[in-house]
Amino acid sequence: MTYLLDTNILLRFIDPTDPSHAIVHQAIDHLRFDAQDLRVST
């Protein structure tokens, strides 16, 4: 399955001080582990 990661997700993923960082990081790791197709739009 393909997942579209918007900029809010990416910003939370790279900012360890963001309150949602841990859950976003965990979700992306889980999707990558399951070999899901992650995409970013511009």
PyMOL CGO cylinders between C-alpha atoms (Angstrom):
from pymol import cmd
from pymol.cgo import CYLINDER

trace = [
    CYLINDER, 0.00, 0.00, 0.00, 1.18, 3.55, -0.67, 0.3, 1, 1, 1, 1, 1, 1,
    CYLINDER, 1.18, 3.55, -0.67, 1.12, 6.19, 2.08, 0.3, 1, 1, 1, 1, 1, 1,
    CYLINDER, 1.12, 6.19, 2.08, 1.44, 9.93, 1.46, 0.3, 1, 1, 1, 1, 1, 1,
    CYLINDER, 1.44, 9.93, 1.46, 3.46, 11.67, 4.17, 0.3, 1, 1, 1, 1, 1, 1,
    CYLINDER, 3.46, 11.67, 4.17, 2.57, 15.34, 4.42, 0.3, 1, 1, 1, 1, 1, 1,
    CYLINDER, 2.57, 15.34, 4.42, 4.94, 18.03, 5.68, 0.3, 1, 1, 1, 1, 1, 1,
    CYLINDER, 4.94, 18.03, 5.68, 3.42, 17.99, 9.19, 0.3, 1, 1, 1, 1, 1, 1,
    CYLINDER, 3.42, 17.99, 9.19, 4.43, 14.35, 9.58, 0.3, 1, 1, 1, 1, 1, 1,
    CYLINDER, 4.43, 14.35, 9.58, 7.92, 15.01, 8.24, 0.3, 1, 1, 1, 1, 1, 1,
    CYLINDER, 7.92, 15.01, 8.24, 8.44, 18.00, 10.54, 0.3, 1, 1, 1, 1, 1, 1,
    CYLINDER, 8.44, 18.00, 10.54, 7.35, 16.00, 13.57, 0.3, 1, 1, 1, 1, 1, 1,
    CYLINDER, 7.35, 16.00, 13.57, 9.60, 13.13, 12.48, 0.3, 1, 1, 1, 1, 1, 1,
    CYLINDER, 9.60, 13.13, 12.48, 12.75, 15.27, 12.36, 0.3, 1, 1, 1, 1, 1, 1,
    CYLINDER, 12.75, 15.27, 12.36, 12.07, 17.42, 15.46, 0.3, 1, 1, 1, 1, 1, 1,
    CYLINDER, 12.07, 17.42, 15.46, 12.82, 15.43, 18.63, 0.3, 1, 1, 1, 1, 1, 1,
    CYLINDER, 12.82, 15.43, 18.63, 11.33, 18.23, 20.77, 0.3, 1, 1, 1, 1, 1, 1,
    CYLINDER, 11.33, 18.23, 20.77, 7.90, 17.93, 19.12, 0.3, 1, 1, 1, 1, 1, 1,
    CYLINDER, 7.90, 17.93, 19.12, 5.35, 16.28, 21.45, 0.3, 1, 1, 1, 1, 1, 1,
    CYLINDER, 5.35, 16.28, 21.45, 4.27, 13.95, 18.62, 0.3, 1, 1, 1, 1, 1, 1,
    CYLINDER, 4.27, 13.95, 18.62, 7.81, 12.95, 17.59, 0.3, 1, 1, 1, 1, 1, 1,
    CYLINDER, 7.81, 12.95, 17.59, 7.83, 9.55, 19.29, 0.3, 1, 1, 1, 1, 1, 1,
    CYLINDER, 7.83, 9.55, 19.29, 4.50, 8.35, 17.90, 0.3, 1, 1, 1, 1, 1, 1,
    CYLINDER, 4.50, 8.35, 17.90, 5.28, 9.62, 14.39, 0.3, 1, 1, 1, 1, 1, 1,
    CYLINDER, 5.28, 9.62, 14.39, 8.71, 7.99, 14.49, 0.3, 1, 1, 1, 1, 1, 1,
    CYLINDER, 8.71, 7.99, 14.49, 7.17, 4.72, 15.68, 0.3, 1, 1, 1, 1, 1, 1,
    CYLINDER, 7.17, 4.72, 15.68, 4.51, 4.82, 12.95, 0.3, 1, 1, 1, 1, 1, 1,
    CYLINDER, 4.51, 4.82, 12.95, 7.01, 5.49, 10.16, 0.3, 1, 1, 1, 1, 1, 1,
    CYLINDER, 7.01, 5.49, 10.16, 9.34, 2.77, 11.48, 0.3, 1, 1, 1, 1, 1, 1,
    CYLINDER, 9.34, 2.77, 11.48, 6.42, 0.34, 11.52, 0.3, 1, 1, 1, 1, 1, 1,
    CYLINDER, 6.42, 0.34, 11.52, 5.44, 1.17, 7.94, 0.3, 1, 1, 1, 1, 1, 1,
    CYLINDER, 5.44, 1.17, 7.94, 9.04, 0.86, 6.75, 0.3, 1, 1, 1, 1, 1, 1,
    CYLINDER, 9.04, 0.86, 6.75, 9.44, -2.48, 8.54, 0.3, 1, 1, 1, 1, 1, 1,
    CYLINDER, 9.44, -2.48, 8.54, 6.32, -3.71, 6.73, 0.3, 1, 1, 1, 1, 1, 1,
    CYLINDER, 6.32, -3.71, 6.73, 7.92, -2.56, 3.43, 0.3, 1, 1, 1, 1, 1, 1,
    CYLINDER, 7.92, -2.56, 3.43, 5.12, -0.10, 2.71, 0.3, 1, 1, 1, 1, 1, 1,
    CYLINDER, 5.12, -0.10, 2.71, 5.54, 2.51, -0.03, 0.3, 1, 1, 1, 1, 1, 1,
    CYLINDER, 5.54, 2.51, -0.03, 6.02, 5.92, 1.60, 0.3, 1, 1, 1, 1, 1, 1,
    CYLINDER, 6.02, 5.92, 1.60, 5.73, 8.99, -0.60, 0.3, 1, 1, 1, 1, 1, 1,
    CYLINDER, 5.73, 8.99, -0.60, 6.14, 12.73, -0.12, 0.3, 1, 1, 1, 1, 1, 1,
    CYLINDER, 6.14, 12.73, -0.12, 4.35, 15.33, -2.19, 0.3, 1, 1, 1, 1, 1, 1,
    CYLINDER, 4.35, 15.33, -2.19, 5.85, 18.66, -3.11, 0.3, 1, 1, 1, 1, 1, 1,
]
cmd.load_cgo(trace, "trace")
